[in-house]
Amino acid sequence: MEEWAAHRGQLRAITREDVMDTVADLRGSQYTSAVTSLRSLFRYAKQHRCVFTDPMRGIRVGHRSPGPSPR
């Protein structure tokens, strides 16, 4: 979020790509916590009309794109 604040002026400027880049390196409980927290934040912002679209839409806790395979 601190990185977003430095480059984006408002939550409205956050895109799905920004979210995916943020959680790309997270694994396990860190990934789950981050996605759950961001989903909650953007759901609240959408309900209170602070954002027009929800960049978390379609991103599920249990379903993530495969990352690099471990060696």
N, CA, C and O atoms as a DFTB+ gen file, in Angstrom:
284 C
 N C O
     1  1       0.830      -1.186       0.000
     2  2       0.000       0.000       0.000
     3  2       0.872       1.246       0.000
     4  3       0.514       2.249      -0.618
     5  1       2.016       1.197       0.687
     6  2       2.892       2.358       0.703
     7  2       3.427       2.661      -0.696
     8  3       3.572       3.823      -1.079
     9  1       3.716       1.608      -1.449
    10  2       4.183       1.802      -2.826
    11  2       3.085       2.400      -3.686
    12  3       3.346       3.277      -4.510
    13  1       1.852       1.929      -3.498
    14  2       0.729       2.495      -4.242
    15  2       0.552       3.966      -3.900
    16  3       0.296       4.778      -4.789
    17  1       0.683       4.324      -2.625
    18  2       0.498       5.709      -2.208
    19  2       1.536       6.619      -2.851
    20  3       1.248       7.778      -3.153
    21  1       2.741       6.099      -3.061
    22  2       3.788       6.902      -3.672
    23  2       3.532       7.147      -5.160
    24  3       3.917       8.187      -5.694
    25  1       2.878       6.183      -5.832
    26  2       2.682       6.283      -7.278
    27  2       1.262       6.597      -7.703
    28  3       1.038       7.053      -8.824
    29  1       0.319       6.364      -6.841
    30  2      -1.084       6.596      -7.175
    31  2      -1.662       7.620      -6.195
    32  3      -1.349       7.602      -5.005
    33  1      -2.492       8.491      -6.703
    34  2      -3.061       9.519      -5.856
    35  2      -4.269       9.061      -5.053
    36  3      -4.519       9.562      -3.957
    37  1      -5.017       8.109      -5.600
    38  2      -6.251       7.652      -4.975
    39  2      -6.420       6.152      -5.170
    40  3      -5.760       5.548      -6.016
    41  1      -7.305       5.559      -4.386
    42  2      -7.624       4.144      -4.561
    43  2      -8.212       3.881      -5.946
    44  3      -8.081       2.778      -6.475
    45  1      -8.848       4.871      -6.525
    46  2      -9.457       4.711      -7.845
    47  2      -8.424       4.379      -8.919
    48  3      -8.763       3.803      -9.953
    49  1      -7.180       4.739      -8.677
    50  2      -6.120       4.529      -9.663
    51  2      -5.512       3.134      -9.594
    52  3      -4.709       2.776     -10.455
    53  1      -5.878       2.335      -8.585
    54  2      -5.330       0.989      -8.432
    55  2      -6.001       0.063      -9.435
    56  3      -7.227       0.030      -9.545
    57  1      -5.187      -0.685     -10.159
    58  2      -5.706      -1.602     -11.172
    59  2      -5.529      -3.044     -10.725
    60  3      -4.838      -3.323      -9.745
    61  1      -6.148      -3.939     -11.441
    62  2      -6.004      -5.369     -11.163
    63  2      -4.537      -5.785     -11.305
    64  3      -4.054      -6.619     -10.539
    65  1      -3.838      -5.216     -12.267
    66  2      -2.429      -5.528     -12.467
    67  2      -1.589      -5.100     -11.262
    68  3      -0.651      -5.797     -10.876
    69  1      -1.931      -3.948     -10.668
    70  2      -1.237      -3.497      -9.459
    71  2      -1.411      -4.519      -8.336
    72  3      -0.458      -4.858      -7.635
    73  1      -2.622      -4.996      -8.182
    74  2      -2.916      -5.974      -7.134
    75  2      -2.154      -7.267      -7.397
    76  3      -1.528      -7.812      -6.487
    77  1      -2.201      -7.760      -8.621
    78  2      -1.521      -9.012      -8.954
    79  2      -0.013      -8.895      -8.758
    80  3       0.622      -9.845      -8.298
    81  1       0.573      -7.742      -9.101
    82  2       2.005      -7.528      -8.880
    83  2       2.339      -7.538      -7.398
    84  3       3.391      -8.034      -6.997
    85  1       1.446      -6.992      -6.587
    86  2       1.679      -6.910      -5.147
    87  2       1.663      -8.282      -4.494
    88  3       2.495      -8.559      -3.630
    89  1       0.744      -9.137      -4.885
    90  2       0.616     -10.441      -4.237
    91  2       1.387     -11.554      -4.946
    92  3       1.364     -12.700      -4.498
    93  1       2.063     -11.234      -6.036
    94  2       2.738     -12.255      -6.847
    95  2       3.786     -13.044      -6.070
    96  3       3.911     -14.252      -6.268
    97  1       4.531     -12.396      -5.201
    98  2       5.619     -13.073      -4.489
    99  2       5.195     -13.668      -3.152
   100  3       6.006     -14.294      -2.470
   101  1       3.952     -13.484      -2.778
   102  2       3.483     -13.986      -1.486
   103  2       3.042     -15.440      -1.612
   104  3       2.528     -15.860      -2.648
   105  1       3.250     -16.188      -0.556
   106  2       2.858     -17.597      -0.524
   107  2       2.123     -17.896       0.780
   108  3       2.297     -17.201       1.781
   109  1       1.311     -18.928       0.748
   110  2       0.663     -19.428       1.954
   111  2      -0.204     -18.415       2.670
   112  3      -1.035     -17.743       2.060
   113  1       0.002     -18.315       3.976
   114  2      -0.848     -17.455       4.803
   115  2      -0.639     -15.976       4.494
   116  3      -1.554     -15.174       4.682
   117  1       0.549     -15.604       4.025
   118  2       0.766     -14.206       3.653
   119  2      -0.099     -13.828       2.453
   120  3      -0.694     -12.751       2.420
   121  1      -0.163     -14.720       1.478
   122  2      -1.004     -14.488       0.312
   123  2      -2.469     -14.406       0.719
   124  3      -3.188     -13.495       0.307
   125  1      -2.902     -15.363       1.529
   126  2      -4.294     -15.411       1.973
   127  2      -4.669     -14.134       2.727
   128  3      -5.718     -13.545       2.467
   129  1      -3.823     -13.712       3.650
   130  2      -4.090     -12.498       4.434
   131  2      -4.141     -11.260       3.551
   132  3      -5.024     -10.417       3.710
   133  1      -3.204     -11.147       2.626
   134  2      -3.153      -9.973       1.753
   135  2      -4.391      -9.890       0.867
   136  3      -5.003      -8.829       0.751
   137  1      -4.762     -11.010       0.240
   138  2      -5.917     -11.007      -0.654
   139  2      -7.195     -10.734       0.127
   140  3      -8.047      -9.970      -0.327
   141  1      -7.335     -11.346       1.286
   142  2      -8.530     -11.131       2.112
   143  2      -8.632      -9.678       2.548
   144  3      -9.714      -9.092       2.500
   145  1      -7.529      -9.098       2.968
   146  2      -7.523      -7.696       3.415
   147  2      -7.836      -6.739       2.272
   148  3      -8.626      -5.808       2.431
   149  1      -7.216      -6.969       1.127
   150  2      -7.468      -6.099      -0.027
   151  2      -8.902      -6.233      -0.520
   152  3      -9.519      -5.246      -0.921
   153  1      -9.424      -7.436      -0.491
   154  2     -10.820      -7.645      -0.897
   155  2     -11.747      -6.851       0.018
   156  3     -12.676      -6.191      -0.447
   157  1     -11.488      -6.920       1.316
   158  2     -12.309      -6.193       2.284
   159  2     -12.203      -4.680       2.077
   160  3     -13.210      -3.972       2.119
   161  1     -10.990      -4.191       1.855
   162  2     -10.777      -2.758       1.639
   163  2     -11.547      -2.271       0.418
   164  3     -12.265      -1.274       0.492
   165  1     -11.399      -2.968      -0.700
   166  2     -12.052      -2.514      -1.922
   167  2     -13.563      -2.732      -1.896
   168  3     -14.298      -1.977      -2.533
   169  1     -14.040      -3.738      -1.181
   170  2     -15.480      -3.921      -1.031
   171  2     -16.071      -2.736      -0.257
   172  3     -17.107      -2.191      -0.636
   173  1     -15.403      -2.352       0.822
   174  2     -15.851      -1.192       1.607
   175  2     -15.827       0.080       0.742
   176  3     -16.778       0.862       0.746
   177  1     -14.734       0.271       0.007
   178  2     -14.602       1.464      -0.829
   179  2     -15.676       1.500      -1.912
   180  3     -16.200       2.567      -2.230
   181  1     -16.003       0.356      -2.474
   182  2     -17.046       0.295      -3.511
   183  2     -18.417       0.608      -2.922
   184  3     -19.197       1.346      -3.524
   185  1     -18.717       0.049      -1.739
   186  2     -20.010       0.293      -1.108
   187  2     -20.193       1.757      -0.730
   188  3     -21.313       2.267      -0.743
   189  1     -19.106       2.431      -0.394
   190  2     -19.178       3.833       0.008
   191  2     -18.814       4.781      -1.132
   192  3     -18.552       5.965      -0.919
   193  1     -18.803       4.233      -2.343
   194  2     -18.590       4.994      -3.570
   195  2     -17.277       5.769      -3.596
   196  3     -17.210       6.892      -4.094
   197  1     -16.244       5.153      -3.054
   198  2     -14.904       5.738      -3.110
   199  2     -14.156       5.266      -4.350
   200  3     -13.206       5.910      -4.794
   201  1     -14.587       4.145      -4.904
   202  2     -14.022       3.617      -6.144
   203  2     -15.170       3.220      -7.059
   204  3     -16.281       2.954      -6.599
   205  1     -14.893       3.181      -8.356
   206  2     -15.925       2.815      -9.325
   207  2     -15.917       1.322      -9.617
   208  3     -16.969       0.707      -9.793
   209  1     -14.728       0.750      -9.665
   210  2     -14.600      -0.676      -9.941
   211  2     -13.778      -1.325      -8.847
   212  3     -13.000      -0.663      -8.162
   213  1     -13.955      -2.606      -8.692
   214  2     -13.244      -3.365      -7.671
   215  2     -12.143      -4.178      -8.338
   216  3     -12.447      -5.166      -9.006
   217  1     -10.864      -3.799      -8.181
   218  2      -9.790      -4.553      -8.819
   219  2      -9.614      -5.960      -8.245
   220  3      -8.901      -6.774      -8.831
   221  1     -10.243      -6.255      -7.123
   222  2     -10.143      -7.576      -6.506
   223  2     -11.182      -8.545      -7.055
   224  3     -11.152      -9.732      -6.732
   225  1     -12.086      -8.061      -7.870
   226  2     -13.146      -8.915      -8.412
   227  2     -12.531     -10.057      -9.210
   228  3     -11.745      -9.838     -10.132
   229  1     -12.897     -11.258      -8.847
   230  2     -12.402     -12.436      -9.538
   231  2     -11.123     -13.032      -8.962
   232  3     -10.724     -14.128      -9.355
   233  1     -10.483     -12.336      -8.048
   234  2      -9.284     -12.880      -7.414
   235  2      -9.734     -13.623      -6.173
   236  3     -10.306     -13.029      -5.260
   237  1      -9.478     -14.919      -6.138
   238  2      -9.921     -15.750      -5.027
   239  2      -8.746     -16.183      -4.183
   240  3      -7.621     -16.314      -4.665
   241  1      -9.027     -16.398      -2.932
   242  2      -7.979     -16.802      -2.006
   243  2      -7.422     -18.165      -2.384
   244  3      -6.205     -18.346      -2.386
   245  1      -8.270     -19.116      -2.700
   246  2      -7.818     -20.463      -2.984
   247  2      -7.385     -20.695      -4.415
   248  3      -6.859     -21.762      -4.733
   249  1      -7.590     -19.735      -5.274
   250  2      -7.271     -19.900      -6.690
   251  2      -6.313     -18.808      -7.116
   252  3      -6.691     -17.642      -7.235
   253  1      -5.067     -19.195      -7.345
   254  2      -4.120     -18.219      -7.835
   255  2      -3.385     -18.803      -9.010
   256  3      -3.248     -20.020      -9.138
   257  1      -2.919     -17.933      -9.859
   258  2      -2.202     -18.417     -11.032
   259  2      -0.901     -19.070     -10.593
   260  3      -0.282     -18.621      -9.628
   261  1      -0.477     -20.118     -11.282
   262  2       0.729     -20.816     -10.864
   263  2       1.954     -19.916     -10.941
   264  3       2.138     -19.177     -11.908
   265  1       2.763     -19.986      -9.939
   266  2       4.000     -19.228      -9.913
   267  2       5.130     -20.076     -10.462
   268  3       4.900     -21.164     -10.990
   269  1       6.336     -19.584     -10.337
   270  2       7.474     -20.386     -10.810
   271  2       7.597     -21.675     -10.000
   272  3       7.362     -21.689      -8.792
   273  1       7.960     -22.732     -10.668
   274  2       8.079     -24.019      -9.968
   275  2       9.347     -24.037      -9.123
   276  3      10.381     -23.515      -9.542
   277  1       9.274     -24.636      -7.934
   278  2      10.453     -24.713      -7.074
   279  2      11.496     -25.641      -7.671
   280  3      11.159     -26.609      -8.352
   281  1      12.736     -25.351      -7.423
   282  2      13.841     -26.166      -7.968
   283  2      14.294     -27.203      -7.011
   284  3      15.210     -27.966      -7.317
